[in-house]
Amino acid sequence: MRFPTFLFLCAVAPAFANLLEGLPGEEITMSPEAINALRTPSAIASDSSHGVNWLAPSIEEQLGRDGSLSTLGKGAIFVPTYSEPRREPDVAVFDRNGKLAGTGQTGQRILLDSGEYDVRFGSGVSGHRLHTRVKVEEGHTTVLPPSWGGLLVETLTDSGGYIDGQYDLIRIENWTSYGRGSGFKEERLQNIKVWILPPGLYRLSKTGEGYNSLRNYITVQINPGELHSVELIFDQASGGNLIAGGTKSLNTHTQVGRHWTFGLRAGGNVGLTRTVDQANSRTQSILVSSDLRSRARYDQTRYFGITELFLQNSFLKDENKPLSIASDYVQLRSTWVRRLNAWLGPYVRGQATTHLFPSHINLDTAYRLSSHDSAGVVKIDSTLITSGSFRTQPSIFPLSLAQGVGVNVEWFSLYTLQLSTQAGFAARQQISAGDYLARTRNSFERAQSSSTIGAEGILTGTLRLSTQFTLDLRMEVFSENASPQALQLENLEADLRFFLTRNVEVGYLFQMSETLDKVVNRFPTTHNLSLRLSFNY
C-alpha cells in the first residue's frame, strides 16, 4: 500500500475499517513520531528533532526502495537508516525467551513471525546497544520511530589532508566508553562507519587520553533523529595531537548517491649513467620510464564495479645506439560484482593486455623456425636478417583477451586490510598478427592465434601498514580445461606505495607472470621504482 493512500485511510479508518480487511498488500504500522519522519529530511525545519541532516532519503522512500517481500504468515520490523545500511551497525531481534529470531540492517525490512520481540541495535558492546520492545503482526511492517542519533567523524591534518586518525568515543554521562574509531583518507571517505548512539553528550578524545584529561578532546551533543558530522584536526608534527574539531556541514565526500569515484596515479623516472672503464673508454646511457594508472570505481550496497587502465613504458638510449624500448605494457580490466550480502556475490569481468610500440631486436643473424618435421625436430626455414634490426612484434599484437564469470568472496573489508577472491569459469584468447616468439637468443617462431577455456582464480588485497605505507596485491591463475596439471600463473603484482605528502608518493611495482611456451625463462619479472603524483586514488 502506498503511503499517500495509507495516510488518507488513516484519517477515515473508523468509517472504512470493515472494508480494509480483504484488501491485498501490506500495512505499515507507525507511531505518530514515525509518521512525522516520513517527510523529506531536507524539507524539515532546523529545529525539528526528526530527519535533520540525514544522508538517506525519507522513511517513505526507504520503504519503497526496499525489495524485501512479506511472505504469508510473516510481518516485518523496519529500522530507518540515517546514511546507508552497510555503514551502520546490524540489527538483532530476540524473541520473548531471549533467543535470536533474526538479524538485518537498518533501512531494510526484517521478516518475522507474529509476536513480541526485543530489537537491539546501535554501536558499542552489547550492553550499550539500544533496545526496544516491538509487536509484529502478520502482514504489517512496524517502523521504529528514530529516537536515536547518528555520528559521522572525519579526521584531517591541520593542512587539510584526510588521514586515518584514531579517536576514542565516550559518553560523558557515567563515562561510558563506546570504543575506538578511525577516519579514512579521501579515497575511502564513502565508507566511513556511522555511530548509532542514544542521545546525550559525548567526548571525542585522542586515543590513550584519560577521561579527565584537559587536552586532546572535543565534545558533541547527540540529539534524537539527527545525524551529526564532526571533523577532528590532528597536528602530525607534534606527535598527532588533537588540536581542533567541531561540527560541520555534510559535504560531497560523504553524501549517499556519490557511488562513482575516479582516480589517477602517474609517475616516472629519468636516469643518466656515465662510465669510464680501465681503457679510458667513456659511455653513457639514459633511461626514461613512466607509469600511469587510472581507475573508475562504483560502490553501492548491491553492486560493486571497478575499471582500471594501466600503462607502463621504459625507453633506453645508449650512446651511439638507437633508442630501444625496455618495457611496454598496457592493460585494461573491468570487474563487476552483484552483492548478495556483505561478503558474497557473483562477478563478471573482462581484460585486455597489449603494448603500444613495435618491438625490435638488434642481431647480426636471426633465424626463423618453421613447423616440425616428421621426427618432431624443429626445422630452420631461412635466415630472416643478417644484420641490423629485426621486428619481433608489431604495435598492439599479440593482443591477449580474458573473460571470467563466477563467485566473488570478500573475506575482509577493513581499512587496514581488504581481501577478496574470485573463482569461476574463464576464457582466454591470444590474437597474433606478425609477432614472433623467441625460442633461443637468435631464433624465432611466428606466433599463432589461440583460444582456450578453463577455470580461473583471482586474489586481490590491500594492506595499509600505516598512514604512509600501502601495499596492493593481485594474483591471477588460470587452468586450461580446469585441469590442475595445467595451472598457470598469469599475473603476480605487488604495488608498494610510500606517501611523502598527500599527493606525492614513492612507488615500487613488482610484476611476474608464467609462460607455457618453450622459452629459457618461464617466469619473466619486472621491477619499477618511481616517484608518482596521485589524486584521489
C-alpha positions as CSV (number, residue, x, y, z in Angstrom):
1,M,0.0,0.0,0.0
2,R,1.5,3.4,-1.0
3,F,2.0,5.9,1.8
4,P,-0.3,8.7,0.4
5,T,-3.1,6.2,0.3
6,F,-2.2,4.9,3.7
7,L,-2.2,8.3,5.3
8,F,-5.6,9.1,3.7
9,L,-7.0,5.8,5.0
10,C,-5.7,6.6,8.5
11,A,-7.9,9.7,8.5
12,V,-11.0,7.8,7.6
13,A,-10.2,4.5,9.2
14,P,-13.2,4.4,11.6
15,A,-15.6,4.7,8.7
16,F,-14.0,2.1,6.5
17,A,-12.4,-0.4,9.0
18,N,-14.5,-3.3,7.8
19,L,-13.7,-2.6,4.1
20,L,-9.9,-2.8,4.6
21,E,-9.8,-6.4,5.8
22,G,-9.9,-8.0,2.4
23,L,-7.6,-5.7,0.5
24,P,-4.3,-7.1,-0.7
25,G,-0.9,-5.6,0.2
26,E,1.0,-4.8,3.3
27,E,0.0,-2.5,6.1
28,I,2.6,-0.1,7.6
29,T,2.2,0.5,11.3
30,M,3.9,3.5,12.8
31,S,3.7,5.8,15.8
32,P,2.9,9.5,15.3
33,E,6.6,10.2,15.6
34,A,7.4,7.9,12.8
35,I,4.7,9.3,10.6
36,N,6.2,12.8,11.1
37,A,9.6,11.4,10.0
38,L,8.1,10.4,6.6
39,R,8.7,13.9,5.4
40,T,11.8,14.5,3.4
41,P,14.6,15.4,5.8
42,S,15.8,18.4,3.7
43,A,12.3,20.0,3.9
44,I,12.1,19.8,7.7
45,A,12.9,22.9,9.8
46,S,16.3,23.0,11.5
47,D,14.7,22.9,15.0
48,S,12.9,19.6,14.3
49,S,14.1,16.5,16.1
50,H,13.4,14.2,13.2
51,G,15.4,13.8,9.9
52,V,17.9,16.6,10.4
53,N,21.0,16.2,8.1
54,W,20.1,12.7,7.1
55,L,22.1,11.4,4.1
56,A,19.4,8.8,3.5
57,P,16.1,9.7,1.9
58,S,12.8,9.9,3.9
59,I,11.4,6.8,5.6
60,E,8.7,6.6,2.9
61,E,11.3,6.4,0.2
62,Q,13.4,3.9,2.2
63,L,10.4,1.6,2.5
64,G,9.7,2.0,-1.2
65,R,13.2,1.1,-2.2
66,D,13.5,-2.0,0.0
67,G,12.9,-5.0,-2.2
68,S,12.0,-7.4,0.7
69,L,8.6,-9.1,0.2
70,S,6.4,-10.1,3.1
71,T,5.6,-13.8,2.8
72,L,2.4,-15.5,4.0
73,G,2.2,-15.6,7.8
74,K,5.0,-13.1,8.2
75,G,5.3,-9.5,9.4
76,A,8.3,-7.2,9.4
77,I,10.3,-4.7,11.5
78,F,11.9,-1.7,9.8
79,V,14.6,0.4,11.5
80,P,15.3,3.5,9.4
81,T,18.8,4.3,8.2
82,Y,20.3,7.8,8.5
83,S,23.0,7.1,5.9
84,E,23.4,3.7,4.2
85,P,22.7,0.2,5.7
86,R,26.2,-1.0,5.2
87,R,27.7,1.9,7.1
88,E,25.6,1.4,10.2
89,P,25.6,-1.4,12.8
90,D,23.5,-4.5,12.2
91,V,20.1,-5.0,13.9
92,A,19.4,-8.1,16.0
93,V,15.9,-9.3,17.0
94,F,15.3,-11.6,20.0
95,D,12.1,-13.3,20.9
96,R,10.4,-13.3,24.4
97,N,12.7,-16.2,25.5
98,G,15.9,-14.3,24.6
99,K,16.6,-16.5,21.5
100,L,17.9,-14.8,18.4
101,A,15.0,-14.6,15.9
102,G,16.6,-12.7,13.1
103,T,19.2,-10.2,12.0
104,G,19.3,-7.5,9.4
105,Q,20.4,-4.0,8.6
106,T,18.9,-0.5,9.0
107,G,16.9,0.6,6.0
108,Q,15.7,-2.9,5.3
109,R,12.8,-5.0,6.4
110,I,13.4,-7.9,8.8
111,L,10.8,-10.6,8.2
112,L,9.5,-12.3,11.4
113,D,6.6,-14.4,12.7
114,S,3.8,-12.6,14.6
115,G,4.7,-11.9,18.2
116,E,6.6,-9.6,20.6
117,Y,10.3,-9.0,20.1
118,D,13.2,-7.2,21.6
119,V,15.1,-5.2,18.9
120,R,18.7,-4.4,19.7
121,F,20.9,-2.1,17.5
122,G,23.4,0.6,17.7
123,S,27.2,1.0,18.3
124,G,29.3,-0.3,21.2
125,V,29.3,-3.6,23.1
126,S,26.0,-5.4,23.6
127,G,25.4,-3.9,27.0
128,H,25.5,-0.4,25.5
129,R,23.3,-1.0,22.4
130,L,19.8,0.5,22.1
131,H,16.9,-1.8,22.6
132,T,13.1,-1.6,22.4
133,R,10.1,-3.9,22.5
134,V,8.1,-4.3,19.3
135,K,5.0,-6.1,18.4
136,V,4.8,-7.7,15.0
137,E,1.6,-8.7,13.3
138,E,1.1,-10.7,10.2
139,G,1.1,-8.6,7.0
140,H,2.2,-5.5,8.9
141,T,5.5,-3.6,8.8
142,T,6.3,-2.0,12.1
143,V,8.5,1.1,11.8
144,L,10.6,2.1,14.7
145,P,10.5,5.9,15.3
146,P,14.0,7.4,15.0
147,S,14.7,8.2,18.7
148,W,18.5,7.7,18.4
149,G,21.2,9.9,17.0
150,G,24.0,9.3,14.4
151,L,27.6,10.4,14.4
152,L,29.9,10.6,11.4
153,V,33.6,11.5,12.2
154,E,36.2,12.6,9.7
155,T,39.9,13.1,10.7
156,L,42.2,15.6,9.0
157,T,45.6,17.2,9.4
158,D,46.0,20.9,10.0
159,S,46.9,21.3,6.3
160,G,43.5,19.9,5.2
161,G,44.5,16.4,4.2
162,Y,42.3,13.4,5.2
163,I,44.0,10.8,7.3
164,D,43.1,7.6,9.2
165,G,43.4,9.3,12.6
166,Q,42.1,7.3,15.6
167,Y,40.0,8.5,18.5
168,D,38.0,7.2,21.5
169,L,34.3,7.8,21.8
170,I,33.0,8.3,25.4
171,R,29.5,9.2,26.7
172,I,30.1,11.7,29.4
173,E,27.1,10.5,31.4
174,N,28.5,7.7,33.6
175,W,31.7,7.9,31.4
176,T,30.6,5.0,29.2
177,S,33.2,4.1,26.5
178,Y,31.7,3.1,23.1
179,G,35.1,2.1,21.6
180,R,37.7,3.3,19.2
181,G,37.0,4.8,15.8
182,S,39.1,5.8,12.8
183,G,38.8,8.2,10.0
184,F,39.7,7.5,6.4
185,K,41.8,9.0,3.7
186,E,40.0,10.9,0.9
187,E,39.6,7.9,-1.4
188,R,37.8,5.9,1.4
189,L,35.5,8.6,2.9
190,Q,32.4,7.0,1.3
191,N,32.9,4.0,3.6
192,I,33.2,5.8,7.0
193,K,31.1,4.0,9.5
194,V,28.3,5.9,11.3
195,W,28.0,5.6,15.0
196,I,24.4,4.9,16.2
197,L,24.1,6.3,19.7
198,P,21.5,7.2,22.4
199,P,21.0,10.9,22.8
200,G,23.5,12.6,25.1
201,L,26.7,14.5,25.4
202,Y,29.8,12.7,24.1
203,R,33.6,13.2,24.3
204,L,35.9,12.5,21.3
205,S,39.4,12.1,22.6
206,K,42.8,11.2,21.1
207,T,43.5,7.6,21.8
208,G,45.1,7.0,25.2
209,E,43.9,10.2,26.8
210,G,42.3,9.8,30.2
211,Y,38.7,10.8,30.9
212,N,39.8,13.8,33.0
213,S,42.4,15.0,30.5
214,L,42.2,18.7,29.7
215,R,43.7,18.3,26.3
216,N,43.2,16.4,23.0
217,Y,39.4,16.2,23.1
218,I,36.2,17.9,21.9
219,T,32.6,17.3,22.9
220,V,29.5,16.9,20.8
221,Q,25.8,16.8,21.7
222,I,23.9,13.9,20.0
223,N,20.2,14.6,19.5
224,P,17.4,12.1,18.7
225,G,16.6,11.8,15.0
226,E,19.7,13.7,13.9
227,L,22.9,12.8,12.0
228,H,25.8,14.8,13.2
229,S,29.0,15.3,11.2
230,V,32.2,16.1,13.1
231,E,35.8,17.0,12.0
232,L,38.8,16.2,14.2
233,I,42.0,18.1,13.3
234,F,45.3,16.4,14.2
235,D,48.8,18.0,14.2
236,Q,51.1,15.3,12.9
237,A,54.2,17.5,13.6
238,S,53.6,17.3,17.3
239,G,53.0,13.6,17.5
240,G,49.4,13.5,16.3
241,N,47.8,15.7,19.0
242,L,44.2,16.6,18.5
243,I,44.3,20.4,18.2
244,A,40.8,21.3,16.9
245,G,37.4,19.9,15.9
246,G,33.7,20.6,15.7
247,T,30.5,20.0,13.8
248,K,30.5,20.7,10.1
249,S,28.0,20.7,7.2
250,L,27.8,17.4,5.3
251,N,29.6,17.6,2.0
252,T,30.1,15.6,-1.2
253,H,32.7,13.4,0.4
254,T,30.2,11.5,2.5
255,Q,26.9,12.0,0.7
256,V,24.9,9.0,-0.3
257,G,24.5,8.7,-4.0
258,R,28.1,9.5,-4.8
259,H,28.8,6.0,-5.9
260,W,31.3,6.8,-8.6
261,T,34.8,7.8,-7.7
262,F,37.7,8.4,-10.1
263,G,41.4,8.3,-9.5
264,L,44.7,8.8,-11.3
265,R,48.3,8.0,-10.5
266,A,51.1,9.0,-12.7
267,G,54.9,8.7,-12.2
268,G,58.2,8.4,-13.9
269,N,62.0,8.3,-13.6
270,V,64.8,9.7,-15.7
271,G,68.2,8.1,-15.1
272,L,71.5,9.2,-16.6
273,T,74.5,6.8,-16.3
274,R,78.1,7.6,-17.4
275,T,81.0,5.2,-17.1
276,V,84.7,5.4,-17.8
277,D,86.4,2.0,-17.9
278,Q,90.0,1.0,-17.4
279,A,90.8,1.7,-21.0
280,N,89.6,5.2,-20.5
281,S,86.6,4.5,-22.8
282,R,83.6,6.6,-22.0
283,T,80.0,5.5,-22.4
284,Q,76.7,7.0,-21.2
285,S,73.1,6.0,-21.3
286,I,69.7,7.5,-20.5
287,L,66.8,5.5,-19.1
288,V,63.3,7.1,-19.1
289,S,60.4,5.2,-17.5
290,S,56.8,6.2,-16.8
291,D,53.7,4.5,-15.4
292,L,50.1,5.7,-15.3
293,R,47.2,4.0,-13.6
294,S,43.6,5.4,-13.8
295,R,40.6,4.0,-12.0
296,A,36.9,4.3,-12.1
297,R,35.1,2.8,-9.1
298,Y,31.4,2.2,-8.5
299,D,30.4,1.1,-5.0
300,Q,27.0,0.8,-3.5
301,T,25.1,-1.6,-1.4
302,R,24.2,-4.1,-4.1
303,Y,26.7,-3.5,-6.8
304,F,30.5,-3.0,-7.0
305,G,32.4,-2.3,-10.1
306,I,36.0,-1.3,-10.9
307,T,37.6,-0.5,-14.2
308,E,41.4,0.2,-14.4
309,L,43.7,1.3,-17.2
310,F,47.4,0.6,-16.5
311,L,50.3,1.8,-18.7
312,Q,54.0,1.2,-18.1
313,N,56.8,2.2,-20.5
314,S,60.6,2.4,-20.4
315,F,63.0,3.7,-23.0
316,L,66.7,3.2,-23.1
317,K,69.2,5.3,-25.1
318,D,72.8,4.1,-25.2
319,E,75.5,6.3,-26.7
320,N,75.9,5.7,-30.4
321,K,72.9,3.3,-30.4
322,P,69.3,3.8,-31.4
323,L,66.5,4.3,-28.9
324,S,65.2,1.0,-27.6
325,I,62.1,0.0,-25.7
326,A,62.9,-1.6,-22.4
327,S,59.3,-2.3,-21.4
328,D,55.9,-1.6,-22.9
329,Y,52.8,-2.8,-21.1
330,V,49.1,-1.8,-21.4
331,Q,46.2,-3.4,-19.6
332,L,42.5,-2.5,-19.4
333,R,40.5,-4.6,-16.9
334,S,37.0,-4.3,-15.6
335,T,35.2,-6.3,-12.9
336,W,31.6,-6.1,-11.7
337,V,30.1,-7.8,-8.7
338,R,26.4,-8.2,-7.6
339,R,26.4,-8.4,-3.8
340,L,24.0,-10.9,-2.5
341,N,25.1,-10.0,1.0
342,A,28.0,-8.1,2.6
343,W,30.6,-10.7,1.5
344,L,29.3,-12.9,-1.3
345,G,28.1,-12.4,-4.8
346,P,28.6,-13.4,-8.5
347,Y,31.0,-11.5,-10.7
348,V,31.7,-10.9,-14.4
349,R,35.0,-9.5,-15.7
350,G,36.9,-8.7,-18.9
351,Q,40.5,-7.9,-19.6
352,A,42.7,-6.9,-22.5
353,T,46.5,-6.8,-22.4
354,T,48.8,-5.5,-25.2
355,H,51.6,-3.0,-25.9
356,L,51.7,0.3,-27.8
357,F,55.0,0.4,-29.7
358,P,56.6,-2.1,-32.1
359,S,59.4,-4.2,-30.7
360,H,62.8,-4.6,-32.4
361,I,65.9,-6.6,-31.6
362,N,69.4,-5.9,-33.0
363,L,71.1,-9.1,-34.2
364,D,73.8,-9.9,-36.7
365,T,71.9,-13.1,-37.6
366,A,68.4,-14.1,-36.8
367,Y,66.7,-17.4,-37.8
368,R,63.0,-18.2,-38.4
369,L,61.8,-21.6,-37.2
370,S,59.2,-23.4,-39.2
371,S,56.9,-26.3,-38.4
372,H,58.2,-29.6,-37.0
373,D,59.3,-32.3,-39.4
374,S,58.0,-35.9,-39.2
375,A,60.6,-36.7,-36.5
376,G,59.4,-33.8,-34.3
377,V,62.6,-31.8,-34.9
378,V,62.2,-28.1,-35.4
379,K,63.4,-27.1,-38.8
380,I,65.2,-23.8,-39.7
381,D,63.3,-22.3,-42.6
382,S,65.6,-19.4,-43.6
383,T,67.7,-16.6,-42.4
384,L,65.4,-13.6,-41.8
385,I,68.1,-11.0,-41.5
386,T,71.9,-11.0,-41.4
387,S,72.5,-7.6,-39.9
388,G,70.6,-4.7,-38.4
389,S,67.2,-4.7,-36.7
390,F,64.6,-7.4,-36.6
391,R,61.0,-6.6,-35.7
392,T,59.7,-9.2,-33.3
393,Q,56.3,-7.6,-32.5
394,P,54.2,-5.0,-34.3
395,S,52.1,-2.5,-32.5
396,I,49.2,-3.9,-30.5
397,F,49.9,-7.6,-31.3
398,P,50.0,-10.0,-29.6
399,L,46.7,-9.0,-28.0
400,S,45.6,-11.0,-25.0
401,L,42.0,-11.1,-24.0
402,A,40.5,-12.7,-20.9
403,Q,36.9,-13.1,-19.7
404,G,35.5,-14.7,-16.5
405,V,32.3,-15.3,-14.6
406,G,32.0,-16.9,-11.1
407,V,31.7,-16.1,-7.4
408,N,33.3,-13.3,-5.5
409,V,34.0,-13.6,-1.8
410,E,35.1,-10.6,0.3
411,W,37.0,-12.1,3.3
412,F,38.0,-8.8,4.9
413,S,36.7,-5.2,4.2
414,L,38.5,-3.1,6.8
415,Y,40.6,0.0,6.4
416,T,43.8,-1.8,7.4
417,L,43.1,-5.0,5.3
418,Q,40.9,-5.7,2.3
419,L,41.0,-9.2,0.9
420,S,38.8,-10.8,-1.8
421,T,38.9,-13.9,-4.0
422,Q,37.2,-14.7,-7.3
423,A,36.8,-18.2,-8.7
424,G,34.9,-19.3,-11.8
425,F,34.8,-20.2,-15.4
426,A,37.1,-18.4,-17.8
427,A,38.0,-18.0,-21.5
428,R,41.3,-16.8,-23.0
429,Q,42.2,-15.6,-26.5
430,Q,45.6,-14.8,-27.9
431,I,45.4,-12.8,-31.1
432,S,48.6,-12.8,-33.2
433,A,49.4,-10.9,-36.4
434,G,53.0,-10.8,-37.4
435,D,54.6,-11.3,-34.0
436,Y,57.3,-13.8,-33.1
437,L,58.2,-15.9,-30.1
438,A,61.8,-16.1,-29.0
439,R,63.0,-19.7,-28.8
440,T,66.7,-19.0,-28.4
441,R,68.8,-15.9,-28.4
442,N,68.7,-15.6,-32.2
443,S,65.9,-17.9,-33.4
444,F,62.2,-17.0,-33.5
445,E,59.0,-18.8,-34.4
446,R,55.9,-17.0,-35.8
447,A,53.2,-17.0,-33.2
448,Q,49.7,-18.4,-33.9
449,S,46.4,-17.2,-32.6
450,S,44.8,-19.4,-30.0
451,S,41.8,-19.7,-27.7
452,T,41.2,-21.7,-24.6
453,I,38.6,-22.2,-21.9
454,G,39.1,-23.3,-18.3
455,A,38.9,-22.1,-14.7
456,E,40.4,-19.0,-13.1
457,G,41.2,-17.8,-9.6
458,I,42.0,-14.3,-8.6
459,L,43.2,-12.9,-5.3
460,T,43.2,-9.1,-4.6
461,G,44.2,-7.5,-1.4
462,T,45.2,-4.1,0.1
463,L,47.2,-3.8,3.2
464,R,47.6,-0.4,4.9
465,L,50.6,-0.7,7.2
466,S,50.2,3.0,8.4
467,T,49.1,6.3,7.0
468,Q,52.2,6.3,4.8
469,F,52.5,2.7,3.6
470,T,50.1,0.9,1.4
471,L,50.6,-2.4,-0.4
472,D,48.3,-3.6,-3.2
473,L,48.5,-7.3,-4.2
474,R,46.9,-9.1,-7.1
475,M,47.4,-12.7,-8.2
476,E,45.7,-14.4,-11.2
477,V,45.9,-18.1,-12.1
478,F,44.3,-20.0,-15.0
479,S,43.9,-23.7,-15.6
480,E,43.1,-24.8,-19.2
481,N,40.1,-27.2,-19.2
482,A,40.1,-26.8,-15.4
483,S,43.0,-29.3,-15.1
484,P,45.2,-29.0,-12.0
485,Q,48.2,-30.1,-14.1
486,A,47.7,-27.1,-16.4
487,L,47.7,-24.5,-13.7
488,Q,49.4,-21.3,-14.9
489,L,50.4,-18.1,-13.0
490,E,49.0,-15.4,-15.3
491,N,50.0,-12.4,-13.2
492,L,51.5,-11.6,-9.8
493,E,51.6,-7.9,-9.0
494,A,52.8,-6.2,-5.8
495,D,52.4,-2.4,-5.7
496,L,54.0,-0.8,-2.6
497,R,53.5,3.0,-2.1
498,F,55.1,5.3,0.4
499,F,53.3,8.7,0.7
500,L,55.7,11.6,1.1
501,T,52.8,14.1,1.1
502,R,49.1,13.8,0.3
503,N,49.6,13.7,-3.5
504,V,53.3,12.7,-3.8
505,E,54.5,9.1,-3.3
506,V,57.4,6.8,-3.9
507,G,56.2,3.6,-5.6
508,Y,57.7,0.2,-6.2
509,L,56.0,-2.2,-8.6
510,F,56.9,-5.9,-9.0
511,Q,55.3,-8.0,-11.7
512,M,55.8,-11.6,-12.6
513,S,54.0,-14.0,-15.0
514,E,54.4,-17.5,-16.3
515,T,54.6,-18.5,-19.9
516,L,53.9,-22.1,-21.1
517,D,55.9,-21.6,-24.3
518,K,59.2,-23.3,-24.7
519,V,61.4,-20.5,-23.6
520,V,64.5,-20.1,-21.5
521,N,62.8,-18.2,-18.7
522,R,59.2,-19.3,-17.9
523,F,58.8,-16.6,-15.2
524,P,59.8,-13.2,-16.6
525,T,59.7,-10.4,-14.0
526,T,59.6,-6.6,-14.0
527,H,60.8,-4.1,-11.3
528,N,59.8,-0.5,-11.4
529,L,60.7,2.3,-8.9
530,S,59.1,5.7,-9.5
531,L,58.1,9.0,-8.0
532,R,54.4,9.5,-8.5
533,L,51.7,12.0,-8.3
534,S,48.4,10.6,-7.1
535,F,44.9,12.1,-7.0
536,N,42.0,10.6,-5.0
537,Y,43.1,7.0,-5.7
